Amino acid sequence: MINYIWCEDLKSGFTFWKYLFSALYQNCIIETKRNNTELRKAASNIQDDGNKYYILMDNAIDNPDVLRETKRLQEGIKGKDNVSIIKIHSFEFVLLSFKMLEDWVFAKEDDLKTKRMEIIDTKNAFVNIICNGGDVNELALLKESVVFSEVMNSEQLSAKLLFKITRNTGFETNKGKIGDCFIVDCCGWNERQEDDICGLDEKRISSNEKMKAIAEHSVIKDSLRKVSL
């Protein structure tokens, strides 16, 4: 039996999922279907072929397009015992919910962390709303308090918050590229300068150790447990 992990992410998101699941499971094949619609169609066409399929589809509570595709996906896989949906907000939200994010990104007594405390506080409030079943009204109030979030859904807000927290570090992540320092062994960041010191400088760890730590200390842990992964 082969375990397949299918997602709709491209670029940084797909890179993250490949590293994460490769570190956690030796017998998984990670593939992208490039967008929500193609992912849903592919899942609907799955047959009882002796393999297991895990479908990663973003589930932002304030994005009607995503919620519509999620509902169609659920209808399309009814009766398919070899298909499970891994419910997750977005790959960026996994990293925002990672309990050691700031401990990794910033060195001790880092002035950069102090300068970014407002955005970190916003991130903490955002994670709390999503993780504790907050509704769209709570989310709307939070977005109103953040200058750059006026026209953003929560998936876009996740991406913006992660970028602003990690900007100008080896962990800098945007839609196009995940920060090297999330996915390479310490200190394998190609562009690293002598004065680039992060919270992992004293205890350098491998790429696999990083992925396992993220899986253990973020929302992905509960999501995987619910599908028996």
C-alpha positions in Angstrom: 0.0 0.0 0.0 1.2 3.5 -0.9 0.2 6.6 1.1 -0.4 9.6 -1.1 -0.5 13.2 0.2 -2.2 15.5 -2.2 -2.3 19.3 -1.9 -3.2 22.3 -4.0 -0.2 24.4 -3.0 2.6 25.5 -5.3 6.0 27.0 -4.7 6.6 27.7 -0.9 3.6 25.8 0.3 4.4 22.7 -1.8 8.0 22.8 -0.6 7.0 23.0 3.0 4.6 20.0 2.7 7.3 17.9 0.9 9.8 18.5 3.6 7.3 18.0 6.4 5.9 14.7 5.2 9.2 13.4 4.0 10.6 13.9 7.5 7.6 12.3 9.2 6.8 9.3 6.9 9.1 7.3 4.7 6.4 5.7 2.6 4.5 8.8 1.5 4.3 10.3 -2.0 3.6 14.0 -1.9 2.0 15.6 -5.0 0.4 18.9 -5.8 -2.7 19.2 -8.0 -2.0 22.9 -8.4 -5.3 24.4 -7.3 -8.4 23.6 -5.2 -10.6 22.7 -8.2 -8.1 20.2 -9.7 -7.4 18.8 -6.2 -11.2 18.2 -5.7 -11.6 16.7 -9.1 -8.6 14.3 -8.6 -10.0 13.2 -5.2 -13.4 12.5 -6.7 -11.8 10.2 -9.2 -9.9 8.1 -6.7 -10.7 4.4 -6.9 -10.4 1.5 -4.4 -6.9 0.6 -5.6 -5.4 -0.5 -2.3 -3.7 2.8 -1.6 -4.5 5.5 0.9 -5.0 9.1 0.0 -4.7 12.1 2.3 -6.1 15.4 0.9 -4.7 18.7 2.1 -7.2 21.5 1.3 -7.0 25.0 2.9 -10.0 25.7 5.1 -10.1 29.5 5.8 -13.4 30.3 7.5 -13.8 33.6 5.7 -12.9 32.5 2.1 -16.2 31.5 0.4 -14.4 30.0 -2.6 -12.3 27.7 -0.4 -15.3 26.7 1.7 -17.3 26.0 -1.5 -14.6 23.7 -2.9 -14.2 22.0 0.5 -17.9 21.2 0.5 -17.7 19.8 -3.0 -14.7 17.8 -2.0 -16.5 16.2 0.9 -19.4 15.3 -1.4 -17.1 13.9 -4.0 -15.3 11.5 -1.6 -18.4 10.1 0.2 -18.1 6.3 0.5 -14.4 6.3 -0.3 -12.8 4.6 2.7 -9.3 5.1 1.4 -9.6 8.9 1.3 -9.2 11.3 4.2 -9.2 15.1 4.4 -6.4 16.7 6.5 -8.1 19.9 7.7 -5.7 22.8 7.9 -6.1 26.5 7.6 -3.0 27.0 5.4 0.7 26.1 5.5 1.5 29.6 6.6 -0.9 29.1 9.6 0.9 25.9 10.6 4.1 28.0 10.9 2.3 30.9 12.7 0.9 28.4 15.2 4.3 26.8 15.8 5.1 27.5 19.4 8.8 28.1 18.9 8.5 30.3 15.9 9.9 33.4 17.5 12.5 31.4 19.5 13.9 30.2 16.2 13.7 33.3 14.1 15.2 35.7 16.7 18.3 35.5 18.8 18.1 36.2 22.5 17.7 39.9 23.2 17.3 40.6 19.5 16.4 44.2 18.7 14.5 43.0 15.6 12.1 41.0 17.8 11.5 44.0 19.9 10.7 46.1 16.9 8.2 43.4 15.7 6.4 42.9 18.9 3.2 44.5 17.6 3.0 42.2 14.7 3.8 39.2 16.9 1.0 40.2 19.3 -1.3 40.4 16.3 -0.2 36.9 15.2 -0.9 35.5 18.7 -4.4 37.0 18.6 -5.0 35.6 15.2 -3.8 32.1 16.1 -6.0 32.2 19.2 -9.1 33.1 17.1 -8.5 30.4 14.5 -7.5 27.7 17.0 -10.3 28.3 19.5 -13.2 28.4 17.1 -13.6 32.1 16.7 -16.1 33.3 14.2 -15.9 35.7 11.2 -17.0 38.6 13.4 -14.0 38.2 15.7 -11.7 37.8 12.7 -13.2 41.0 11.1 -12.5 43.0 14.3 -8.9 41.8 14.3 -8.4 42.6 10.7 -9.8 46.1 11.2 -7.0 46.7 13.8 -4.3 45.8 11.3 -3.5 48.4 8.7 -2.4 46.0 5.9 -5.4 43.5 6.3 -8.3 45.6 5.2 -9.1 43.6 2.0 -7.5 40.3 3.0 -9.1 37.0 3.9 -7.5 35.1 6.7 -5.4 32.9 4.4 -3.9 36.1 2.9 -3.5 37.5 6.4 -1.6 34.4 7.5 0.9 34.8 4.6 1.3 38.5 5.4 1.9 38.0 9.1 4.4 35.2 8.5 6.3 37.4 6.0 6.4 40.4 8.3 7.7 38.3 11.3 10.4 36.5 9.3 11.4 39.3 6.9 15.1 39.9 6.5 16.0 36.7 8.3 17.0 33.2 7.0 13.4 32.2 7.8 11.8 34.8 5.4 8.8 33.2 3.8 6.5 34.4 1.1 4.2 32.8 -1.5 7.1 32.2 -3.8 9.7 30.8 -1.5 9.9 29.3 2.0 12.8 30.5 4.2 15.8 28.3 3.8 16.3 28.1 7.6 13.0 26.2 7.9 14.1 23.5 5.6 17.9 23.2 5.6 20.3 22.0 8.3 21.7 24.7 10.6 23.6 26.6 9.3 23.1 25.7 5.6 21.6 29.0 4.5 23.5 29.9 1.3 23.1 33.7 1.9 24.1 33.6 5.6 26.4 36.4 6.7 28.6 36.4 9.8 26.3 38.5 11.8 23.2 36.5 10.9 22.4 34.9 14.2 19.0 33.3 15.1 17.6 31.5 18.1 19.0 28.2 16.9 22.6 29.4 16.8 23.6 27.7 20.1 21.7 24.5 19.3 21.9 23.8 15.6 19.6 21.1 14.3 18.9 19.2 11.1 16.2 19.8 8.6 14.4 16.6 9.7 14.6 17.7 13.3 13.0 21.0 12.4 10.1 19.4 10.5 9.5 17.0 13.4 9.5 19.9 15.9 7.0 21.9 13.8 4.8 18.8 13.5 4.9 18.3 17.2 4.3 21.9 18.3 1.8 23.3 15.9 -1.8 22.8 14.7 -0.7 20.1 12.2 -0.2 17.6 15.1 -4.0 17.5 15.9 -4.9 17.5 12.2 -2.7 14.4 11.5 -4.0 12.7 14.6 -7.6 13.0 13.4 -6.8 11.1 10.2 -4.7 8.5 12.1 -1.4 9.7 10.6 
